[in-house]
Amino acid sequence: MRRHSLDSAAIASAGYDADMAVLELEFSSGELYRYFAVPPSVYRGLRDAESAGRFFRERIRDVYPSEHVR
């Protein structure tokens, strides 16, 4: 999945597969997570957010099932 850089201290990059509704986030720490059943509007919201880290904490973490990839 192709990821795009985010202007964020917490999140280095984000990618989204619309067909599978999977959001992939690479954190500044190097950890990579996948989040499942994420609507396209949430990915757009993350990309457009003033603070991607805050958007993640409030709208993604603990909301969607996830998998720690690395």
C-alpha positions in Angstrom: 0.0 0.0 0.0 1.3 3.4 -0.9 1.6 5.8 2.0 1.8 9.6 2.1 3.8 11.6 4.5 1.8 13.6 7.1 2.9 16.8 8.8 2.7 15.3 12.2 5.1 14.7 15.1 3.3 11.4 15.9 2.4 9.9 12.5 5.1 9.7 9.8 2.8 8.4 7.0 -0.7 7.1 6.2 -2.1 5.0 3.4 -5.6 3.8 2.6 -7.0 0.9 0.6 -10.6 1.9 -0.3 -11.5 -1.5 -1.7 -10.6 -3.2 1.6 -11.3 -0.2 3.9 -7.9 -0.6 5.5 -5.9 2.3 6.9 -2.2 1.9 7.4 -0.3 4.2 9.7 3.4 4.4 10.2 4.2 6.2 13.4 7.3 8.3 14.0 8.6 5.5 16.2 8.8 3.2 13.2 5.8 1.1 14.3 3.3 0.2 11.6 -0.4 -0.5 12.3 -3.3 -1.5 10.1 -6.9 -0.4 11.0 -9.8 -2.3 9.5 -13.4 -1.2 8.4 -12.3 2.5 8.2 -14.6 4.6 6.1 -13.0 6.8 3.4 -14.3 9.9 5.2 -12.1 9.0 8.3 -9.0 8.8 6.1 -9.8 12.1 4.5 -10.4 13.6 7.9 -7.0 12.3 9.1 -5.2 13.8 6.1 -7.0 17.2 6.5 -6.8 17.4 10.3 -5.0 20.3 11.9 -3.5 17.7 14.2 -3.2 14.2 12.8 -2.2 12.9 16.2 -5.2 14.3 18.0 -7.5 13.1 15.2 -6.0 9.6 15.5 -6.5 9.6 19.3 -10.1 10.8 19.1 -11.4 9.1 15.9 -9.3 6.0 15.1 -7.5 4.5 18.1 -9.8 2.3 20.2 -12.5 2.7 17.5 -11.4 0.4 14.7 -10.0 -3.1 15.0 -6.2 -3.0 14.4 -3.2 -5.2 13.8 0.4 -4.4 14.8 2.5 -5.1 11.7 5.9 -4.1 13.0 
